[in-house]
Every structure is written in structure tokens, then in C-alpha cells.
Amino acid sequence: MTSKLCCVDWSPKEEAMEVQRLGWLGIRTDKFDSVVGFLEEILNLKKAIDQPGRAMFELPNGDPIDVFDASDPRYLHFTTGPVVGFVVKDVEDARRELVAAGVSDVGPVMRGDGFVWAHFRGPDGNLYEFQGRDRPDSPA
């Protein structure tokens, strides 16, 4: 059975990707200091990364919440509000499945700070990502 899904023809596959859980929340904001203060002082979250224009907090289970200053040019591609990362077993395989399905706005696989991810635009125009923890034996 083939159906039309997010502007591409889609057919279910026997070995399709499996989204395991939400694994990341990215917030680009013009109220960077206020959001960081709220997460730190009100929600009592601890910073795992503290950089100019970026603060990453980790929940007790290790799930990250990244806050980006809207004026920081490194994060201009986050244009539509919070960005959600879907945890998958293999980011590179999941990315290949999107490309094979005809999804045109799929970014490259990226790595940093112990994570691996690939951004893509959904049919709603919002930015999403597949993500996972980077393994030491993964190619850089």
C-alpha cells in the first residue's frame, strides 16, 4: 500500500526506523538569560554546557535541554520554535530512509558533545531532528 505523506510517496517497509523516545529539546529564544534563569533557578536544572549564546541542561535521566540565544548566528536555522529530537537506533540509517522517501530538506549527520544528529523539516515546515548518543567507535 502506498500513500501520500508529507509531500512524498510513502510505502511501509519491513525494517523501518523505530523512534524510541524524545531525546532532545532545543529552544532558540530572544530571552536567553530569562529562559536560562528559569531552567536553572525555578526548575533547578544543572548546566552541563555553558557557552556564550548556548546553555545545555541535563535532566536526571540524561536527556538534554539546549537553549540558544536568537542572536547567535550558529543557530539561525532554528526558526520555528522549540526543536524536538527523536531518538533512533542509528541516525545515519534513519537519515537515509528520509532521503530515500523523497524528503528534500534533510541536513547532514553532525556530531558534537557526545551526540549525533541530523535535522530535517517536517511537512509543517518545522525543524526536527533524529538524534542519539555518539559512540566512540562511530566514524567522525
C-alpha positions as CSV (number, residue, x, y, z in Angstrom):
1,M,0.0,0.0,0.0
2,T,1.4,3.4,-1.0
3,S,0.1,6.7,0.5
4,K,0.9,10.4,0.2
5,L,2.6,11.6,3.3
6,C,4.3,14.9,3.8
7,C,4.5,15.6,0.1
8,V,6.2,12.3,-0.9
9,D,5.0,8.8,-1.8
10,W,5.5,6.6,1.2
11,S,5.3,2.8,1.4
12,P,5.7,1.0,4.7
13,K,8.9,-1.1,4.9
14,E,9.5,-4.3,6.7
15,E,12.6,-2.9,8.5
16,A,11.7,0.8,9.0
17,M,13.3,3.0,11.6
18,E,11.9,2.9,15.1
19,V,11.6,6.1,17.1
20,Q,12.4,5.2,20.7
21,R,11.6,8.3,22.6
22,L,12.0,12.1,22.6
23,G,15.7,12.7,23.2
24,W,16.4,16.4,23.0
25,L,14.7,19.7,23.3
26,G,16.2,22.8,21.6
27,I,14.9,26.3,22.4
28,R,16.1,29.3,20.4
29,T,15.0,32.5,22.2
30,D,15.5,36.2,22.2
31,K,15.1,36.0,26.0
32,F,18.2,33.8,26.5
33,D,19.1,35.0,30.0
34,S,15.5,34.7,31.3
35,V,15.0,31.2,29.9
36,V,18.4,30.0,31.3
37,G,17.5,31.6,34.6
38,F,14.1,29.9,34.7
39,L,15.6,26.5,33.9
40,E,18.4,26.9,36.5
41,E,16.6,28.8,39.3
42,I,13.0,27.7,39.0
43,L,13.2,24.2,37.6
44,N,16.5,23.6,39.4
45,L,18.3,22.1,36.4
46,K,22.0,22.0,36.3
47,K,24.1,23.2,33.4
48,A,26.1,20.6,31.5
49,I,27.4,23.1,28.9
50,D,27.8,26.8,29.5
51,Q,28.9,28.7,26.4
52,P,28.3,32.2,25.1
53,G,24.9,32.0,23.4
54,R,24.3,28.4,24.5
55,A,23.4,26.7,27.7
56,M,22.7,22.9,27.8
57,F,21.0,21.4,30.8
58,E,20.6,17.7,31.5
59,L,17.6,16.1,33.2
60,P,18.3,13.4,35.8
61,N,17.9,10.7,33.1
62,G,20.5,12.5,30.9
63,D,18.0,14.0,28.4
64,P,19.3,17.4,27.2
65,I,17.6,20.7,27.0
66,D,19.6,23.1,24.9
67,V,18.9,26.9,25.0
68,F,20.3,29.1,22.2
69,D,20.4,32.9,22.0
70,A,18.4,34.0,19.0
71,S,21.2,36.5,18.1
72,D,23.8,33.7,17.9
73,P,24.5,33.1,14.2
74,R,25.3,29.4,14.8
75,Y,21.6,28.7,15.5
76,L,19.8,30.7,12.8
77,H,18.4,27.5,11.3
78,F,16.2,27.1,14.4
79,T,13.4,29.3,13.1
80,T,10.2,27.7,14.2
81,G,10.2,27.4,18.0
82,P,11.3,24.5,20.1
83,V,13.1,21.8,18.1
84,V,12.5,18.2,19.2
85,G,14.9,15.4,18.7
86,F,13.6,11.9,18.1
87,V,15.9,9.2,19.5
88,V,16.6,6.5,16.9
89,K,18.9,3.5,17.0
90,D,21.0,4.7,14.1
91,V,20.9,8.3,12.9
92,E,22.7,7.6,9.6
93,D,20.2,4.9,8.7
94,A,17.2,7.0,9.7
95,R,18.5,9.9,7.6
96,R,19.0,7.6,4.6
97,E,15.4,6.4,5.0
98,L,14.1,10.0,4.8
99,V,16.2,10.8,1.7
100,A,15.0,7.5,0.1
101,A,11.4,8.5,0.9
102,G,11.9,11.7,-1.1
103,V,12.1,14.2,1.9
104,S,14.1,17.0,0.3
105,D,15.1,19.2,3.3
106,V,17.4,16.8,5.3
107,G,20.6,18.0,6.8
108,P,23.9,16.1,7.1
109,V,24.7,13.9,10.1
110,M,26.5,16.0,12.7
111,R,28.5,15.1,15.8
112,G,29.5,17.0,18.9
113,D,29.4,17.0,22.7
114,G,28.7,13.2,22.8
115,F,25.7,13.4,20.5
116,V,25.0,12.5,16.8
117,W,22.1,14.1,15.0
118,A,20.6,15.1,11.6
119,H,18.0,17.9,11.2
120,F,15.0,17.7,8.8
121,R,11.9,19.8,8.0
122,G,8.6,18.2,8.6
123,P,5.5,18.7,6.4
124,D,4.5,21.5,8.8
125,G,7.7,23.4,8.0
126,N,9.1,22.9,11.5
127,L,12.6,21.7,12.1
128,Y,13.0,18.3,13.7
129,E,16.0,16.0,14.3
130,F,16.9,12.4,14.7
131,Q,19.4,12.0,17.4
132,G,21.4,9.6,19.6
133,R,24.4,9.4,21.7
134,D,27.7,9.2,19.8
135,R,29.6,6.0,20.3
136,P,33.4,6.1,20.5
137,D,33.6,3.6,17.6
138,S,31.4,5.7,15.3
139,P,33.2,7.4,12.4
140,A,33.6,11.2,12.9
